[in-house]
Amino acid sequence: MTVEDTTHQFEEPHHPHDWPREYRAFFDLFNHGDYFEAHEVLEDLWAIEVAPLKNYYKGLIQAAVAICHWERGNVSGAWRLWKTAREYLRPYPTRYEGFDLGGFREGVDRLFIPLRDNIHVSPSIDKSLIPHLHLDATDFVRK
């Protein structure tokens, strides 16, 4: 995996009123437990996006697919995808595009602790640990 350098100063690319439909749909689908469809809808946006949003979207997509894989019993694939998603999301600030990305990373890290400790056991996913995603326009700032 190669993550392009996104360590420059981050600016919120979209005003909250301009968040793409697909971006908003990702959050709705994810919160309804439809991780595969969440990934599909955001993938359409990722395909046409450029940096710095491209890797941000890719990280969210891979996180959703990681959960989907775990639900379907592919724990090694789930663990690999979360590690990759984490790397794509790592350079972004804790709040980005109206989203508590730091809280999301921490929440999904907690969710994946059983896989980190032993992917060969195939533990069941604890759905109560899957973070609820929320977009919040109140702290939007353009630098």
Secondary structure, 3 states (H helix, E strand, C coil): CCCCCCCCCCCCCCCHHHCCHHHHHHHHHHHCCCHHHHHHHHHHHHCCCCCCHHHHHHHHHHHHHHHHHHHCCCHHHHHHHHHHHHHHHCCCCCEECCEEHHHHHHHHHHHCHHHHHCCCCCCCCCHHHCCCCCECCCCCCCC
